Amino acid sequence: MSETFRALRLSKNDDGTQNDIVSLTYADLMDGDVTINVSHSTVNYKDGLALSGSPAVARVSPLVPGIDFAGTVESSSHADYQAGDEVILNGWGVGEVHHGGYAQKARVNGDWLVNRPGAISAARAMAIGTAGYTAMLCVMAIEEGVAPDAGEILVTGAAGGVGSVAITLLSKLGYQAVASTGRLEETDYLTSLGASRVIDRATLSEAGRPLDRENWAGVVDAVGSHTLANALSQTKYGGTVAACGLAQGPDLPATVMPFILRGVTLRGIDSVMAPKALREKAWARLAQDLDLGKLDAMSKNHGLEDVVGLGEQILAGQVRGRVIIDVNA
């Protein structure tokens, strides 16, 4: 096949990293048993790292970044998919070691796909993206051990993608979500999503006590480092902390005291390699429990040409909520 399609291609050379909008052919796609006509993607924090050339994320060159996409199956030799199926992909090394979602075509292993719920359009699926799907995994972890009446749930990095969706979900499910942010000018935005109150992240971002006052029944943390350590030290007896990010850093300057004196559970949330059954459960819950009106309110639409700039903005903490990339715009 000789048909060409548009893609954003990242290349590394001795002078650094270069991102260009280019025309590719089917021969440029990587191995896989399902070929997809991609309609939408998104920009997550990890995408920002990839676009910057971070060797921890963008591990091959040239590479089509984009760890998420939604689209329609064009052709398939995989038993579970056939032409016309509407699908979503999140993670699995796509946009890191395998060409990803910033292109009009993708070819991947069908085991990496999930069927898109009918209640969620392709654009909304990418408004959710890995950030929102990760938020759902965090909320599901908290639900296992923390009831809505147990107390407040802290959400760190609240104005970002994971935080925005987590607040929306927690509010819908009857929890009191407390938003921690360094952007207090976003207070009205966060309360509109369902936050019961908003606190300054500075209260959590510096070195704190090994064991502090019990404030939180649970925590959704996308920040790591001192913020996660302080959140753990302030979690109530028997509480659950779901950790899914490292925006402040990958270190954890904490002690075992919250675990052995208060029985706190620290749950690591991995969205990249999560098994298909868990992915399907999370997407079914998103279709059931996410307020799509609030999702629309936190989302903005962009084209492929905007991706590089958005990657820079998300690393600088300047992106609020979620971004939808229409790869055909």
Secondary structure by P-SEA (a helix, b strand, c coil): ccbbbbbbbbbbccccbbbbbcccccccccccccccccccccccaaaaaaaacccccccccccccccccccccccccccccccccccccccccccccccccccccccccccccccccccccaaaaaaacaaaaaaaaaaaaaaacccccccbbbbcccccaaaaaaaaaaaaaccbbbbbcccccaaaaaaaacccccccccccccccccccccccccccccccaaaaaaaaaacccbbbbbbcccccccccccccccccccbbbbbbbbcccccaaaaaaaaaaaacccaaaaaaaabbbbcccaaaaaaaaaaacccccbbbbcccc
